[in-house]
Amino acid sequence: MALYSEKVMDHFLHPRNVGVIEDADAVGEVGNAKCGDIMKMYLKIEDDTIRDVKFETFGCGSAIASSSMATEMIKGKPVSEAMKLTNKAVTEALDGLPAHKIHCSVLAEEAIQSALEDYRRRQGQSGEKQ
């Protein structure tokens, strides 16, 4: 069996939503000191819906694939739905990750949560769950 699924390889080799949103409504950045991966997520939100999402990831193939998949999973979704995204859902959408790479999907979840917290803060809702 291959170490990585076809979906992981596809999102690594052809990542979706890479880049920066200059006038982002929210930005979240997280990192893992143990492996050196860093993820930054940018959100453009209109009418409480994520209209656009971009990411910059410095890390391994699993980190890039996790970032790419996570952006695909929240794009066009209401903020309330994006808040529920879990690393397990990202891993499942990628048809699995090796056990030693699960932390990459955790980083993707945390980067999105960080961006959503930034959005709430900017909206004057810091600490509130929607």
C-alpha positions as CSV (number, residue, x, y, z in Angstrom):
1,M,0.0,0.0,0.0
2,A,1.2,3.5,-0.9
3,L,2.2,5.8,2.0
4,Y,-0.1,8.6,0.6
5,S,-3.5,8.4,-1.0
6,E,-4.2,9.6,-4.5
7,K,-6.1,12.6,-3.0
8,V,-3.1,13.6,-0.8
9,M,-0.8,13.4,-3.8
10,D,-3.3,15.4,-6.0
11,H,-3.7,18.2,-3.4
12,F,0.1,18.2,-2.8
13,L,1.0,18.4,-6.5
14,H,-1.9,20.6,-7.5
15,P,-2.9,22.6,-4.3
16,R,-6.1,24.6,-4.5
17,N,-6.5,28.2,-3.2
18,V,-2.8,29.0,-2.7
19,G,-2.0,32.6,-2.2
20,V,-2.8,35.7,-0.2
21,I,-6.0,37.8,0.0
22,E,-4.7,41.3,0.4
23,D,-7.9,42.7,1.8
24,A,-8.8,39.6,3.9
25,D,-11.5,39.9,6.5
26,A,-9.6,37.4,8.6
27,V,-6.1,35.9,8.9
28,G,-4.9,33.0,11.0
29,E,-1.5,31.6,11.4
30,V,-0.3,28.6,13.3
31,G,2.9,26.5,13.4
32,N,4.2,23.3,14.8
33,A,7.7,23.8,16.4
34,K,8.3,20.0,16.4
35,C,8.1,19.6,12.6
36,G,8.6,23.2,11.5
37,D,5.3,23.4,9.5
38,I,3.7,26.8,9.3
39,M,0.2,27.6,7.9
40,K,-1.4,30.9,7.2
41,M,-5.1,31.2,6.2
42,Y,-6.8,34.2,4.7
43,L,-10.6,34.5,4.6
44,K,-12.9,36.8,2.6
45,I,-16.3,36.8,4.3
46,E,-19.5,38.3,3.0
47,D,-23.0,37.9,4.5
48,D,-21.5,35.5,7.0
49,T,-20.3,33.2,4.2
50,I,-16.7,32.4,3.3
51,R,-16.6,33.7,-0.3
52,D,-12.9,33.2,-0.7
53,V,-10.1,31.4,1.1
54,K,-6.4,31.3,0.4
55,F,-3.4,29.7,2.2
56,E,0.3,29.8,2.4
57,T,2.0,26.8,3.9
58,F,5.6,26.1,4.6
59,G,5.9,22.4,5.3
60,C,5.8,18.9,4.0
61,G,3.5,17.4,1.4
62,S,0.9,16.4,4.0
63,A,0.8,19.9,5.4
64,I,0.2,21.4,1.9
65,A,-2.4,18.7,1.1
66,S,-4.2,19.3,4.4
67,S,-4.2,23.1,3.8
68,S,-5.5,22.7,0.3
69,M,-8.3,20.2,1.3
70,A,-9.4,22.3,4.3
71,T,-9.8,25.4,2.1
72,E,-11.9,23.4,-0.3
73,M,-14.1,22.2,2.5
74,I,-14.9,25.7,3.8
75,K,-15.1,27.7,0.7
76,G,-18.7,28.9,0.1
77,K,-19.8,27.7,3.5
78,P,-21.3,29.8,6.3
79,V,-18.9,30.8,9.1
80,S,-20.9,28.7,11.5
81,E,-20.3,25.6,9.4
82,A,-16.6,26.3,8.9
83,M,-16.2,26.6,12.7
84,K,-17.1,22.9,12.9
85,L,-14.4,21.7,10.6
86,T,-12.2,19.1,12.3
87,N,-8.9,17.6,11.5
88,K,-10.6,14.2,11.3
89,A,-12.9,15.5,8.6
90,V,-9.8,16.8,6.7
91,T,-8.0,13.5,7.1
92,E,-11.1,11.5,5.9
93,A,-11.5,13.8,2.9
94,L,-7.9,13.1,1.9
95,D,-8.6,9.3,2.2
96,G,-6.3,9.2,5.2
97,L,-2.9,10.3,6.3
98,P,-0.1,8.3,7.8
99,A,-0.3,8.3,11.6
100,H,2.9,10.4,11.9
101,K,1.4,13.0,9.6
102,I,-2.0,13.5,11.4
103,H,-0.6,16.6,13.0
104,C,-0.8,18.3,9.6
105,S,-4.5,18.0,9.5
106,V,-4.6,19.4,13.1
107,L,-2.7,22.4,11.9
108,A,-5.1,23.0,9.1
109,E,-8.0,22.9,11.5
110,E,-6.2,25.2,13.9
111,A,-5.3,27.7,11.1
112,I,-8.9,28.0,10.1
113,Q,-10.0,28.3,13.8
114,S,-7.3,31.0,14.2
115,A,-8.7,32.9,11.2
116,L,-12.2,32.6,12.4
117,E,-11.2,33.9,15.8
118,D,-9.6,36.8,14.1
119,Y,-12.8,37.4,12.2
120,R,-14.8,37.3,15.4
121,R,-12.4,39.7,17.0
122,R,-12.6,42.1,14.1
123,Q,-16.4,41.9,14.4
124,G,-16.3,42.7,18.1
125,Q,-17.4,39.1,19.0
126,S,-14.2,37.8,20.5
127,G,-14.8,34.9,22.8
128,E,-18.4,34.3,21.5
129,K,-19.4,31.1,19.8
130,Q,-21.7,31.6,16.9
